[in-house]
Amino acid sequence: MSDFKTELGFQDCWAPPARSGSVKSPASGYFSTGGKPSPKDKEQAEQAPARQATAISAADKARLARVVNKTPEVMVKVSKPAKVDKSGNTIVVNRRTEGIRVRAHLDYISRNGKLDIETSDGAILTGKAATAALYHDWMKRHDEDRDNGDATDRTRITTSIVFSMPGNTNAAAVKDAVRALAENEFGGRHDYAMALHTDTKHPHVHLTVRTVGNDGVKLNLRKADLQHLRDVFAEKLRQRGIEAESTPRHARGVTRKGERTPVYKMRQRGKTPYVDKAKQREVRRDLQENGGRMPSRPWDGAIVERRNRVMRTYSAAAALLAESHDPEDRALGRAVAAFSGRLTDVTTERGAMALSAPMERSEKISGAGQKQPEDRGCVRERDEDEKRPEQSRGPSRER
């Protein structure tokens, strides 16, 4: 009898949704996102976990434990520059407007010189004069990039990334983890500056990277790059004794995207964002035009299919762990099975709005145009009142 063991794969859980094509980033390497799978490939992938796997790697066991124990998820996001000014006028990207933005950003992350800024060469900048000197140096280098053709008037001078963790996390460890990540991902290729903020609910680090690298290659972070940065950030935190995880939303059973920062801040101020009103009008229109039911969208089916694959993988993992001679494995298997059983809700934001919309015949909107996922490999039909509400989320995480 062979001792060879086939390990259970968790691509449907840990990996971002597959897209055709590839992504290249000078900061984070190359990411192969694969191509569109054929129906046969999809069928084999669905059957593989239960039919072939005989073992689970130690790394995947550790990650499973973090997921089911709800280990804090890291947040990494790119701060997008404003498209309009305070008067509502469109901001045209050029050297002048970029200079204004970069100066304001450096003042912001340094709290007008009250906080230290650490640069890529290890220098600590204290005070407004030091921050201004950094700004002038970067503007000079941007002009050099324009002169040699590496940048144009439309080139963003900097790319701003925010790294955040929950409020009870050691702030010094967060900064140390970001320092290690920045050196690993950008050191020697892109100049950068970073500052730690601890005056909010979440300790976070602003990492501002010069877009044009020393080799003339522009930094262009995509979704795959952001997930890579999340993974590295979580790893650096764990190396410093901070429990952290970086799984995609679908691995945790989260259907709805996190809110954008401006929207989240508006809610904190007690205001209703315009985007909410627009979405509610769209939902009411869809309900009226479709006899009280939400029309099915292409992504609705994709959400259910992905959730089914995630649940099948977790169920296969639970079954393998239940057969282990190690009591810790069996305990983890029970936790994974319970976690998987709670992943049946796939209500989207539009679906939730439809369910809460005032209707003369509310029973018409039951289901909100979606079918329910399989429950651990078995198809189960559920009435609307049997759905488990999704746990509330904080500000956008990324992922």
N, C-alpha and C positions, 0 to 999 in steps of 0.2 A: 504494500500500500504506500502510495507516495505521500511525502510530508509537505508537498508543495501546497501553499495556501493562497487563494485569490482574495485580495483585499477588497472590501466594499468601497466603491467610489462615491464621493460626495459632491460631484460636479454640479448636480442639480440644486444642491443646498448652498455650497460655499461660493460658487462662481457666479459672476453677474450674468444676466440673460445674454445668450449668445447672439451675436450680430455678424452679418457677413462683412468681409473686408478685414483690414488690419489697422492698427493704431501705432504711430511712431511718436515717441517723445524723447527729445535729447536729455530730459531730466530723469525719466523713469524707464528708459529702455524700450523694448519692442513688445507689443502685446498681440498675439494671434487670437482674433475673435472668432475664427472658424467660418464656415459657410452654412447655408441653409440645409438642415438634415433632410434626407429622403424619408418617405413614409416607412420604409423597411428599417432604416437606422433608428427612427423614433420608436418603432415597435420593439427592436432589440434592446434599446436603452431602457425602455419601461420594464422589460422582463428581466434584464440582467441582474439587478440587485437581489431579487429573490431566488434566481436560478443558479447563479454562478458563485457569488461571494461566500467565502468560508471564514473570513477573518476581518478584523478592523485594526487599522494601524494605531499605534500609541498616540500619534499626533492627532488623529481624528477622534480618538476617545477623549483626549484632553479638551478638544474644541467642543465636542458634544456636551461634555460636563459644563463648560462655560456657558453654552447656549441655554441648556435647560435650567441652569441656575441663575439665568438672567444677569450675567456679568455685564457691567456697564459697557456700552458701545462708544467707541471713539467717534468724534465728529471732525470731519475735514471738509472744508468748502472753499471755493474760490469766490472772493468778493468781486462782483461785477461792477465796473464803474457806472455812475449814473448816466442816463441818456438825455436827461433834460435838467436844466438848472432850476433854481428856486422860483424863477418867474414862469416856468413852464416852457421855456425856449429850448429847442433841440441843441445839444452840445455837439459841435463839429470837432472831430478828432484831428488835432494838429499839434505842432510843437508848443504853441502858447497854452492851449487848453490842457494838454498833458502836463505841462510844467506846473500849472495851477493845481491840478489834481494831485500830482506827486508831492508837492510842497504841503498841501493840506493833509494828505495821508500820513506823511512823516510826522507832522505836528500832532495828528490825532493819535498815532500809536505811541508817541512819546509823551502824550498828554501835555503838549506845549513845553516840552523840555523837562518836565517833572519826573519822567521815568527814563531809565537808562535804555539805550539801544545797543544791541550787540551786533557786530558786523561779521561778514564771512571770514575776515582775517583775524577774528578774535578780539578786535578793539572794542572797548566800552565807551560809548558816546554819552556824555552827561551835559545837559543844558541845551538851550535853544541855539547857541552859537555852533555847537558841535553838530546838531541836527541840520542846521542850515549849510554847514560845510559839506556834509554828506549829500545834501540835495544838489549843491552846485557841482560837486564832483560827478554825480550821476548825469546831470544835464550836459556837462562837458563831454562825457563819454558818449551820450546819446547823439550829440552833434557830430562826433567823430564817426559813429556808426552810420549816420546819414550821409556824411561825406564819402565814405568808402562803399556805400551801396548796401550795407547790411540792414539799414532801417529807412523808412520813408516817413512822410508826415502822418501817415495813418497807423504807424507802429506804436503800440502801447509801450511806454517806457518801463513800466513795472507790472508784475503779476502779483496779486495779493492773496495769500492763503491763510486761513484761520484754522487752528488746531485747538480743540476744546474737549474738556472732560467734566463730569458732574462736580458739584460744589464741594464735596467732601474729599476730593482728590488732592494729594500733596502738590501744591503749585510748583515748587522747586523741581520736583520730579517730572512734571509736565514740560517745563522749560528745558530740562536736561534731555528729555526724550526728543523734543523737537530739534534741539541743537545737534544731537547725534544723527537724526534723520536728515537734516539740512546738509550736514557735512557729507553724508553718504550719497545723497541724491543730487546735490547741486554743487558741492565743493569742487573748486578748480575749473568749473565750467560757467557758472553764473554767480555774479556778486549778489549778496543778499543782506538783509538786516532784519532783526527780530526783536520783539518786545513782549514782555509778559504783562497781562492785565489780570488783576485780582479784585477789581472793584465792582464786579458783577456777580451773579449767582454761580457762574461757571468760570473756573480759572481757564484762561485761554491765551494762546500765543499768536501774535500777528507775525507772519513770515512774509516779507516783501522781497521779491526776487526781480532782478533786472532781466527784462524779457529777452534782450539780445545777449547771447552767451559770448564768452571770450573767443570762441571759434566762429562767431558770426551766425550761429544757428539760433533761431527764435524758439522760445519756450511756448508750447501750445498744448496745454493739459486737456485731455479728453476724459471721458467717464472711466475708461480702463485705467488711466493714470491716477485718477483720484482714488479708485479702489486700491491700487497698489500703494499709494501713500497712506491710506487708512490701515492697510495690513502692516506696513512698516512701523507706523506710529504705535499701533497696538503691541507689536512685538517689542519695540523699544521700551514701552511702559512696563510690560511684563518682566523684562530684564531688570527693571528697577523696582520690582516688588509691587507694582500696581496692577491689579486685575483689570484687564481690558480686552475687548473683542471687537472685531471689524466685519461681521457677517453682513451680507446684503439683506434688504428688508424681507424678501420672500423667505429667507431661511428662518426668520423669527415669526412668520405668520402675519406680517404687517402688509396690508394691501395698499393703504393710502400713503401718498408721498408726504413728506414733512413740509411744513410751511416755509415759504421764503422769509428771510429775516425781516424785511420791511413790513410784511403782513403780520408776522408774529409780534413785532413791536407795536403795531397799531392796536392789536387785540389787548396787549398789556396796558395801553392807554385808554381802554374801554371804547374804542372806535370800531365801527364795522367797515372792513376794507371794501373798496369798490368791487374787487374781484369776486367777493362773496355775492354781492347783489347781482352781478352779471351771471354767475353760475346758477343762482336761484331762478333768474328769469329764463335761462336756457332750459332748466329742468322742468319748470312749469309749462313752457311751450312744448317740450317733448311729450309731457304727459297729456296735454290737451290734444295734440295732433295724433296720438296713438292710443286713444281710448282709455287713458288712465294707466298705461303700462309704459315703462321705459324701453325705448328701442335698444336692441342689442348692438353693441359696438365690437369691432374686431378684437380690441384688447380685452374685452370681457372674457371671451373664450380662452385667450392666451393666459390670463390670470388663473383661471380654473385649471387649465392643463399644467401650468407650472406648479401650482399648489398640490395637485395630485402627485406629481413626480417627487416633490419634496416629502410628502407624507409617505409615499411608498419607500423612499430611501430611509426615512426615520424608522418606519415599521420593520424594514429588513434589518436595520441596525439593532433594534430592540430585540428581535428574534434571535440574532446571533449572540448578543450579550446575555440573553436569558439561558443559553446553553453552556455558558462559561462555568468553569470550576471555581473561578475567583468570585467571592461574595461581593466585592466592590463592582465588578463587571455586571453582576446580576442586579445590584441596586441601581446602577446607571441605566440598565435596560428598562427597568420599571419606570424610572424618571423620564426616559426618552419616549416610552409608550404613552405615558400620561401627557407629555408635551405634545406629541403628535396628534392625540385625540382632541386637543384644543385648537387645532388649526383649520377648522371647517368653515369659518366665516371668511367670505371673500367679498364682502360688501365694499364697493368703491365709494368715493366721495359723492359721486352723482347718485348712486343708489341710496346712500344715507339721506341725501337731501330729498329724494323722491319719497322715501318712507315717512319723512317728517312733514311733507307738504300737505296742506289742508285739501282734502278731496271729499266729494260727496259720497263716493264709494271707495273707501280706502283699501278695500280688499282687492281692488283691481291691480294695485301696484305691488302685490305680494311677489317677491322674487326679484323685483327691480331689473328684469330683463337678463338675469344671470342664473345659471344652473349651479348647484352646490358641488363641491369637490367630493371625491371618494373619501370615505372615512377609513384610513388604514387599509386601503386596497379593496374595500367593498363599497359599492354604490349605495348611498342612503338618501332618500328623499326627505327633506325637512320642511315643515311649515315655517312661516316667517317668525312666529313667536318662539320657535325653538332655537333660533340663531343665538350664538354667544356674542355679546357686544365686544368690539375690538377695544383693547386697552388704549387709553389716551396717550398721546405723544407730546413731547415738548417741541422745541424749535427744530428746524430742519437738520437732518443728519445725513447723508450720502451717499449720502452718498454718493 
